[in-house]
Amino acid sequence: MHIAVFCGSSMPRNKEIVEDAALGRRIAQEGHTLVYGGSNLGLMGVVSGAALEEGGRVVGVIPTLFCDDIIHSQRVTELVRVGGENE
């Protein structure tokens, strides 16, 4: 099963939310695939990092307009770039 998680690229002040964002770990432990926004920033980075630490499959979906530095700074199992320069 693929589970999509949509969350922010910033870190909230509420640490409890950050701890809950480690649900990526649970997704991986259950053998599911995490699909998320493709960034290593903020909550997206916490969720995807937790899944990767557990050996889970992580698919990042990210608009091509974001810089390559952000894209390449996050390990993912698969990266899907969407949109183009004219979109």
C-alpha positions in Angstrom: 0.0 0.0 0.0 1.1 3.5 -0.8 0.4 6.2 1.9 0.6 9.8 0.9 1.6 12.3 3.6 1.2 16.0 3.0 2.9 18.3 5.5 4.9 21.5 5.8 8.4 22.2 4.9 9.0 24.2 8.1 9.3 23.0 11.7 6.4 23.8 14.0 7.0 25.2 17.5 4.9 22.4 19.0 7.4 19.5 19.5 4.6 17.0 19.9 3.7 17.5 16.2 7.3 16.8 15.3 7.2 13.6 17.3 4.0 12.6 15.6 5.5 13.3 12.2 7.8 10.3 12.8 4.8 8.3 11.5 7.1 7.6 8.6 8.7 5.0 10.9 5.4 3.3 11.4 4.6 3.3 7.7 7.9 1.6 6.9 7.6 -0.9 9.8 4.2 -1.9 8.4 5.8 -2.5 4.9 4.0 0.4 3.2 5.5 3.0 0.8 5.6 6.6 1.8 4.7 9.2 -0.9 5.5 12.8 0.1 6.6 16.2 -1.1 10.2 15.3 -1.9 12.0 17.7 0.4 14.2 17.2 3.3 12.9 20.4 5.0 10.7 20.6 8.1 8.1 18.0 8.7 8.6 16.5 5.3 12.2 15.7 6.2 11.2 14.3 9.6 8.6 11.9 8.1 10.7 10.8 5.2 13.8 10.5 7.3 12.1 8.3 9.8 10.8 6.0 7.0 14.2 5.7 5.5 15.8 5.0 8.8 13.5 2.0 9.1 14.5 0.8 5.6 11.2 1.8 4.1 10.4 2.7 0.5 10.1 6.5 0.0 8.8 8.2 -3.1 9.3 11.9 -3.4 7.1 14.0 -5.7 8.5 17.4 -6.3 7.9 20.3 -8.8 10.8 20.7 -11.2 10.9 24.4 -10.3 12.5 23.7 -7.0 16.3 23.9 -7.0 18.4 20.8 -7.5 20.2 21.4 -4.2 16.9 20.7 -2.3 16.2 17.7 -4.4 19.6 16.1 -4.1 19.9 16.7 -0.4 17.2 14.2 0.5 17.7 10.4 0.0 14.6 8.8 -1.6 13.9 5.4 -3.1 12.3 7.1 -6.1 12.0 10.8 -7.2 9.2 11.9 -9.4 9.6 15.4 -10.8 6.3 17.1 -11.9 5.6 20.1 -14.0 7.8 21.8 -16.5 9.3 25.2 -17.1 6.2 26.4 -19.0 3.7 25.2 -16.4 
